[in-house]
């Protein structure tokens, strides 16, 4: 497929994630106040969208606590800068098996709940976007599986559509895009859909350019998409995504370093990606432009 460079690009900042990075950099935010402040700084640096997880404020471990999501949401919405809010809905599908000889029962780290519970903070906070990890996948850990069955994805996708929250389809391999297209065909998700291509996450799609273009070529022409890769490949993929016609995601969820040996803040990563984008001759979209493009509605939180 001939490449058509994207000349009008939006940046998403993935602010903190759910990986075990909280003790690897002092810039990884933990508390709702820290997460919101980092998201606001990223917005001021040029991010039109902030993608947020929450963490236990004391330990930094990932959390599904509704009160933490509400605090992050309210702090971002009360800020003096506009930004599109994207909350994860990927938590609650974690299965950790007991080992190769005794896989069952599952062990500490397993967090498997139903669709309604996985979506509780989305229904309560009503972000403009939330993520839908469109498949089950082995991660780098030996016995951990990110579990998203077809039935679970149908249920969660329908809830997102009914709530008027735009799903961001997180695709870690080509089969995830195949299933996303099926959800649109069934009317569970609406078209044009929004996709995040997740490259280099073990053991999903490797981050070589041939695989990346296979992913790009599996996104329908009228859909909107972004892409990212991990660590030192974050910034090259910012350029690659724009060149291939997509948008950009950066942030501490995926990479901790501004350059070799220099720990980054979210705002610095956004600024660096913005420089790459503008040096390529593209412009950077603001949050209202993104709402207009994606058909988003900014709303206040539902009363507790």
C-alpha positions, 0 to 999 in steps of 0.5 A: 500500500502506498504510504500517505503521510498524516499532515494533521496529527493528534498526540496521546499521552499514556500517563502511567500504565499498569506495569511495574515501573513505579519504582524505576523512575520518580516521574511515574505518577502514583496518586490521583493528584500526581496522575492528574498533574502529569496528565495536565502537564502533558496536555499543556505540552501538546497532548490532545488525549491523555490515557489514564490508569490508576495506582494505589497511592502508597504502593504504586501497584495497579488498581481498579478503585472507582474512587481513584478514577473519580478523583483523577477524572475530576482533577483533569476536568477541573484543570485550566487546560482542555484535554480529551480523557481516555480511561483504561478498561483493560483491568480485571482480565488478569489470570496468573496460572500456578505453573506448568505442572499445576496451572490450577488453581490460579495464584496471587495476581489473578484479577478476573471480574465480570464485564459490568465490574470492569466497566464500573468506572467508565459508567461512573466517570463517562470519559470521552474514550476508553480502551478495549483490548481486542483479544487474549494475549500472553505477556512476558511473564511466564504464567500470566495471560491477559484474558479477553474472550469474544463474549467479554469483548462483545459485552464490554463493547456494547456497554461502551456504545450504549454509554456513548463512550468511544472505544479505543481498540487496542490491537496487539496483533493482527487477529485483534484487528480481525475481531474488531472488524467483526464487532463493527460488522455486528453493530456492537461498535460503530464505524469509523472506529478508533484503533491503537496499534501496540507494537513490541509488547511481548508476546504480541506483534513485534515492532519491526516495520514489516509487521507494523505495515501488516498491522496498518494494512489491516486497519480499514481506510476510514478508521482512525488510528495511532501507534506506539512502541516501547522504550527506545523505539517510542520516538522512531515509531512516532515518526513511523506512525505519522509517515504511514498515515496515523497518529502518535502515542507517547508517555511513561506507560511505554517508555521511561527515558528521554534519551539514554540514561536520562529519565523523562517526564510525560510532558518532555516525551510529548514535547519531543514527539511534537518536535518530531511531528512538526519537523516532518511538516505536519501540524498538531491537533488540539483536543476540540479538533480531536472531538470533532474528528472522532465525534466525541462528547465532553461530559461531567462525571455522573453524580456519585 
